[in-house]
Amino acid sequence: MATPRFVTDSARVFSRGMYAVALAVGIGLSIPGCGGDDNPASTEPAFAIAARPQINALLADTMTSGAVIYVQSPNGDWLASFGTAVRGTNTPIPTTAHFRVGSVTKTWTGTVILQLVQEGKIALSDPIGKYVPNVPNGDQITIEQLLTMRSGLYNYSTSLAFNQTLDSQPNKLWTAAELLDIGLGQPVYFAPGADFRYSNTNTVLLGLVIEQQTGMRAADAMKARLFAPLGLTDTFLPPQDDTSLPAPAPHGYQWGTNAETTDSDALSPERQAAAKNGTLQPTDVTGVSTSWAWTAGSGISTVKELAAYVQRMVGGGYLNAGLQAQRLASCQSLQPSDPMAASYCLGLAKFGTFYGHTGEIPGFNTFMGHDPATKTTIVVWATTAAAPDGRAPANVIAQILMSELSKASEVPSEGRP
């Protein structure tokens, strides 16, 4: 089974930004091992033993200080922490640590929206203009097009001026109105439904619909509808004026500035060289404001809780059978000519046989996916959103895990350890 190619979810691609199909992350899956624990516990499954040196090498090559992974699969479960919680120290990251999930938050927003559809409070065919005034093409853009990123609305987080403000005012408290002023004040990319373009503007609009139709803050609606029923107490959309991560938590780091990476996650060749030789160091962005992402990307979770959530979201339980089937069948490839390219669906993404999402927010990169056919779940997070060369470390680790799980599944049962 081939390893699915990813659309890189970065602050410019899948969580802040500009639609670009960054196909396979450009790294082979036969990376020689180096660093880390060369004698993993004998109880680790075979795929984990094979993946461990590759993950260590990837983290070293991308200069990523730490990561946590959680896999549940027929080939065994694996919960592991890599690296350090704080650069320059040997402080291990607890596997229970909290992290920022970035655009994984979009699946929370999308799931609540679909519940409102199920309850008859809204319809997928409703125009957004029915709920929010002054949206360009608001009488034509449907709720469904907002969920599938086919509205054509400008993505506010691709604005250079916006990114310059993030750099100069890292603790600025952004309101939804300010974000929409940017997103709705620019020309649309295309007519509603004509194409795909990832846009945080879509998901902020959906957040307003949630609040209007539930009479609750979006954070409270998510808690009541998604997290409380599963007993998830460490998964939440934080208050917009709260920049803290609950303990335990690692530090998150950002290479370069928001402005210089507006159009590409990769730094200039000169800046990449400076990172390699140590003259450029990343910025600790653990406590910067994520209010600019709101229902599009400011969520917080832990690796085990996110696994429980994605299993229910994909496997069923939040929606009735009909709407759940419609959601999973809605995926449209972002590059139809490539069968391994990522797809986007009703408020979630698909990578090969895994449904879920990726997330990037300054300081953190997340991959969350569940394969309902094999009942395999992969959750990975890393303490940098993008390496100096633009690679998203958690996404690459997920590729490594998928590859090794695939190999393990192909081994005849009598040959397995």
Beta strands, then each sheet from edge to edge (+ up, - down):
strand 1: 66-72
strand 2: 78-83
strand 3: 99-102
strand 4: 253-254
strand 5: 283-284
strand 6: 299-301
strand 7: 332-333
strand 8: 343-344
strand 9: 349-351
strand 10: 354-361
strand 11: 364-371
strand 12: 376-382
sheet 1: 2+ 1- 12+ 11- 10+ 9- 8+ 7-
sheet 2: 3+ 6-
sheet 3: 4+ 5-
end
